[in-house]
Amino acid sequence: MSDIIFSYLCLFLSILLCVLAGFKLRAWRRQRGPALLVMGMAALVSALSFLCAAPAIAHLINRVSGIGPFSVLLAYVGRMLFSACAITLVLLWSPPSRRPASREVWAVPYATVRSEVRRKVMWVYGLIIPAMAVLFAVFCPGMDTSVALDTTYAHRPSVLVFLLIYQAGFGWALWQLGRISWKHAADLPAHGLLRRTLRRLTIGCVLIGGYCLSKTVAITAAAADHHALDWLGSIVGPLSGCVGCLVLASGWAGAAVVTWRQRRADYRALHPLWMTAMQVDGRLALDNPLRPWAERLATRDLEWRITRRTREIRDGQLALRPWVPADVVEVARRRAAEHDSLEPQEREAAIAAAALAGGVRALRTRQRPAQHSEHTPGTDVAPGDERRHLVLVSQHLQGPFVAQVLAETA
Amino acid sequence: MSAADMPLGHVAIRWRLPEGQENALVGLRRARRECRALLEKANLPPYSTVQELCERLGVQRGRPIVLIAREMTHGQRSGQFEQHLTEDRIYYPQHTSTAHQAHIICHEIAHLLLAHIPELDALDPEVVRLVLGRSHYADPAEEQAEVLGTLLWQQLNLAPAEPTNAAVVTSLEHRRSRHV
């Protein structure tokens, strides 16, 4: 592959992986999950590895260091560190052999994982990396850095062992990561975001594994003095690796980005309902409301903002309860039952929106209902569905269903 | 109802900040940072439910904490903490969602974690609300408890993913639990 094109590709991937590392490490600072830290570090060392692999940077490193193909050692050690992170991630993601109560599964068994990391990661890669460094020290003097190391010098035993150890360490980590991702995906419902993400990780690992396979075939052939397959190691392998890296990186970031986008959409969708709650009692807000332009541009801290918004909405709904006329709820239930097309969640949300609107109307006109609704609609939702329910209520608040119910009960 | 009229051992509580922290209305950002640091030191069960959290705190304090759902009357606070002779009680409203109930309970628990000082609540709650002025959270103790209560609520495991995928959800979706 042309050096210029490969340089640009490597630099692009390096920058992308730096951004991914920043993304994961920022999430780790907020949540302190060890897997997030491992993913951040894996992305960072991969970024450095791609940087050293870019021909333009590699020539610079070799010239400045004066040590043969030093950039190759740096790039390969970077990938060994990535492999160590990948195996650590596999250990963190592996379900426990026994099945504890579900709440305990969220607590990572640090003692068990730590000892396994020591055994399977630190010992293994703690031996591989120094072994590679020693072999490099043996073969690098006098090496021509303008030619490809893996096909030109594969006939030398020290180079061959160096390359095969590297490919084995890298390939094994990719195999384990791809396997655990596939296993988790198989347990998830079809068409879910997490299942798609995990499948993507598996595909990324397979494509990067294509790099390992292509290189191993080319190296082995070159070691036997057959150079007809050199193109596998110089073109197919690197291309497969780069594409695989893109796919893997998109998998590592994709689900979190989708989650963020959903949160932002929900935060904005909750605004009308929240404003209604503030009409009930403006003192329910913990913080001052944002200006409209700031509200539209809110992209950070969405978890906190949504949590506060749902809390304050529910507080407003609770405060409004004595004002919600029972007849409004009754009419809303009757009208909702006539809409066969509505899903149960939508139906409940529409009734809750009508109840809220009826209560606000009564509060505004200071006409306390003779009989208020005993059961507040929309309070039977499970915690995991709470936000979705309130978004639906917000969407129905200004809709035709609520207008119809209010007109009928005016 | 005055303290003298209250049945023996029943004491209604409102809160104030510990000595030396009076009028410590810091900005929300700083309050969140401080509360986050406090939570990390608090040695609470990881990803617990509200019941588990109360059990752990009850053991730590040497007094069980009992959660009681109640019908809220007009003007009454949504959550209330009471110290009785042999146990502590947290009252939460009956007619609201499970997530909201958990949030209200977390607010009351936050008062305990922040070592707020309980005081006899001899005033009519309606009068208290009017006196507080702009916001229910203008009182520093209430603001602090609401900040910590919100952080505590976010850490609960109210809507767990499937056990085998719990660790994967955190690292790929950047969320601990599906209720957040």
Chai-1 contact restraints between the chains, C-beta under 6 A:
chainA,res_idxA,chainB,res_idxB,connection_type,confidence,min_distance_angstrom,max_distance_angstrom,comment,restraint_id
A,A27,B,H174,contact,1.0,0.0,6.0,A-B,restraint_1
A,G33,B,T170,contact,1.0,0.0,6.0,A-B,restraint_2
A,G33,B,S171,contact,1.0,0.0,6.0,A-B,restraint_3
A,A35,B,S171,contact,1.0,0.0,6.0,A-B,restraint_4
A,L36,B,S171,contact,1.0,0.0,6.0,A-B,restraint_5
A,L92,B,A167,contact,1.0,0.0,6.0,A-B,restraint_6
A,W93,B,A167,contact,1.0,0.0,6.0,A-B,restraint_7
A,W93,B,V168,contact,1.0,0.0,6.0,A-B,restraint_8
A,P95,B,T164,contact,1.0,0.0,6.0,A-B,restraint_9
A,S102,B,P160,contact,1.0,0.0,6.0,A-B,restraint_10
A,S102,B,P163,contact,1.0,0.0,6.0,A-B,restraint_11
A,R103,B,N157,contact,1.0,0.0,6.0,A-B,restraint_12
A,V105,B,P163,contact,1.0,0.0,6.0,A-B,restraint_13
A,V105,B,A166,contact,1.0,0.0,6.0,A-B,restraint_14
A,W106,B,Y47,contact,1.0,0.0,6.0,A-B,restraint_15
A,W106,B,N157,contact,1.0,0.0,6.0,A-B,restraint_16
A,W106,B,A166,contact,1.0,0.0,6.0,A-B,restraint_17
A,A107,B,P46,contact,1.0,0.0,6.0,A-B,restraint_18
A,H184,B,N165,contact,1.0,0.0,6.0,A-B,restraint_19
A,H184,B,V168,contact,1.0,0.0,6.0,A-B,restraint_20
A,D187,B,T164,contact,1.0,0.0,6.0,A-B,restraint_21
A,T197,B,L172,contact,1.0,0.0,6.0,A-B,restraint_22
A,A255,B,L172,contact,1.0,0.0,6.0,A-B,restraint_23
A,A255,B,E173,contact,1.0,0.0,6.0,A-B,restraint_24
A,A256,B,E173,contact,1.0,0.0,6.0,A-B,restraint_25
A,A256,B,H174,contact,1.0,0.0,6.0,A-B,restraint_26
A,T259,B,E173,contact,1.0,0.0,6.0,A-B,restraint_27
A,R283,B,S135,contact,1.0,0.0,6.0,A-B,restraint_28
A,R283,B,H136,contact,1.0,0.0,6.0,A-B,restraint_29
A,L286,B,Y137,contact,1.0,0.0,6.0,A-B,restraint_30
A,L286,B,E146,contact,1.0,0.0,6.0,A-B,restraint_31
A,D287,B,L28,contact,1.0,0.0,6.0,A-B,restraint_32
A,E303,B,V180,contact,1.0,0.0,6.0,A-B,restraint_33
A,T307,B,T150,contact,1.0,0.0,6.0,A-B,restraint_34
A,T307,B,Q154,contact,1.0,0.0,6.0,A-B,restraint_35
A,R311,B,H103,contact,1.0,0.0,6.0,A-B,restraint_36
A,R314,B,T96,contact,1.0,0.0,6.0,A-B,restraint_37
A,R314,B,H100,contact,1.0,0.0,6.0,A-B,restraint_38
A,L318,B,S78,contact,1.0,0.0,6.0,A-B,restraint_39
A,L318,B,P93,contact,1.0,0.0,6.0,A-B,restraint_40
A,L318,B,T96,contact,1.0,0.0,6.0,A-B,restraint_41
A,P322,B,H74,contact,1.0,0.0,6.0,A-B,restraint_42
A,T376,B,H95,contact,1.0,0.0,6.0,A-B,restraint_43
A,T379,B,T96,contact,1.0,0.0,6.0,A-B,restraint_44
A,T379,B,S97,contact,1.0,0.0,6.0,A-B,restraint_45
A,V381,B,S97,contact,1.0,0.0,6.0,A-B,restraint_46
A,P383,B,T98,contact,1.0,0.0,6.0,A-B,restraint_47
A,P383,B,A99,contact,1.0,0.0,6.0,A-B,restraint_48
A,P383,B,L158,contact,1.0,0.0,6.0,A-B,restraint_49
A,P383,B,A159,contact,1.0,0.0,6.0,A-B,restraint_50
A,P383,B,H179,contact,1.0,0.0,6.0,A-B,restraint_51
A,G384,B,A159,contact,1.0,0.0,6.0,A-B,restraint_52
A,G384,B,R178,contact,1.0,0.0,6.0,A-B,restraint_53
A,G384,B,H179,contact,1.0,0.0,6.0,A-B,restraint_54
A,E386,B,S97,contact,1.0,0.0,6.0,A-B,restraint_55
A,E386,B,A99,contact,1.0,0.0,6.0,A-B,restraint_56
